């Protein structure tokens, strides 16, 4: 790098990762060439008109096997209220996306856009709700406790019957 003049500008692609890291440390900046672009118009529309959007779990494709159509797995789809009815391409079975109105969340929106609109997948929601749920270590009596109680009651009943029989036998002998 010593042969580069300080006034010249070079594209990031010219440098390897080690050189990018060195430049970043020297200039105290971070280079993230892999950052994803955000469709700011879409993000702003969703955030400013949140009541006009909904997320539904929708089948986004049908597969044809042997002349029969089968549903694919449902996926989260972001749908604007004024979108037309969900339609599918008759030859491919794919969901027809309506620009500005219908988006398959994990296919049409990148990570940065999903984060910008505050989208969380079911797994993220479950993880966050399970971490917020207080743990209750008190399991109550439980199955083993019920079996133990039933055993004690059985022993008392059997013992009571045995004692009652002995007393009855003594009374019968006295008479």
N, C-alpha and C positions, 0 to 999 in steps of 0.2 A: 504494500500500500504506500510505501514511501515514494514511489515514482508518480503518484497522483498529485496534481496541482490542486491547491485548496479552492480555487475559483471555478473549477469545472464541476458539472453536475452529471452524475451517472445514474442509470436506473438501478433499482434495488436488485433486479434479477442478475446483475453483473457480479454481485457479491455472494459468497457462500455464507452459511449460517454463523460460522465463527466470526467472520468479518462484520456481519450485521450486528452481532452481539458486542463486538469491540467498538463499533461506531456508536451504538446506543449508549454504552457506558461512557464514552468520551464526550458525547453531546448531551448526556443525561436525558435521552428520549427513548421511547420504546417503539420499535417497528413491528407492526403486526400486518404483514402482507396478506394473511389469510382472513382478515376481518370481512364479515359479510355485509353487503350493501343492504340498506333498509329502504323499502318502498314507503317513504315518509307520508305520501298522500294516502295510502291505504291505512297506515297506522293512525294517522290523524283522524281519518273518517271513522274508524272503529272507536277510538278514544272519545271523540267529540259527540258521537251518536251511538253510544253503547246500548241504549235502549232499542235501537233498530237492528241489532245483530243478535244472533243466537247460535249456540253450538249444539249440533245434533249428532248422534252416532248414526251414520248413514252408510248403506252399502254403496261403494264407489265403483264397483265393477261386477259384471256377471261374466262367467266363463262358459263357453260352449264346448260340451263333450258329447260326441255321438249325436249331434243334432238337438241336444237338450241344453237348456240354459240353467246354470247353477249360480246361486248368490255367492259373492265373495265375502270376505270378512268386513264387518262394519268398521268405519273409521270416523274420527271426529271431523265434522265438516262445519265450517263457519258460513252461515247463511244470513244474508240481509233480508229484512222483512219484505221489501218490495221485489224480491227475486221471483222469477216465474217458478212454476211447479218443477220439482226435480225431474229431469229427463235423462235418458240414457241413449247413447248412440246405438242404433239398431244393428249395425254390422259388427261393432267391436265390443259392445256391452259396457263401455266406459261411461262414467258420469259426464254429462255435458256441463262444463264449467261456464258460468256466466260472468264475464269480466266485471269486476267491481262488486259482484253480488254473491258468488259461490266459490269458496276456496276449501280444498282439502287441507286441513291444518298442517299435517306433517309432510305434505308433498309440495304445497304451493307457498307455504311460508317458511322462511329459514329460521334458525335458532334466534337470531337477533330480533326478527319481527315478532316471533312468539313471545319472547321476553318483553319486548316493548309494549305489547298489548296486555301483558299479565297472564298469558295462557299457562296453565299447568295441566300436565297429563294426569290421568287417573292414578298412575303410580306415584307421581309427585304429591298429589292430594292425599293419598293414603299414607305416604311416608310422613307428611307434615301433620296429619291428624293423629296418627299413632304416636308420634313423638310428643304431641300436646296432651294426649289422654293420660291422666294420672294412673299410675300402676297401682292396682289393688292386690296386695299380697295376701290379704285375708280371703281364703278360699271357702270359709264356712266349715261346715261339718264334712262335706265331701262324701264320696262313695264309701271310702274305708271307714269313716266315722259311723255311717248308717249301718254298715255290716257289724261293727263292734257293738253298737247299741242293740241291734236285733239279737246278737249272740247273748248279751247280758240278760235281756228280757227272757230269752228262751231258757237260759240256765235257771233264772228265778222261777219261771213257771214250772219247769220240770222238778225243781227242788220243792216248790210249794205243793205240787201234786204228790210227791213222794212222802212228805211230812203228813199231809192229810190222810193218805192211805194208812200210814203207821198208826195214827191216832184212831182211825176207824177200826183197824184190826184189834187194838187194845180194848176198845169199847165192846166189840163183839165177843172177845174172850171173857170179859167180866160178866157178861150176861149169861 
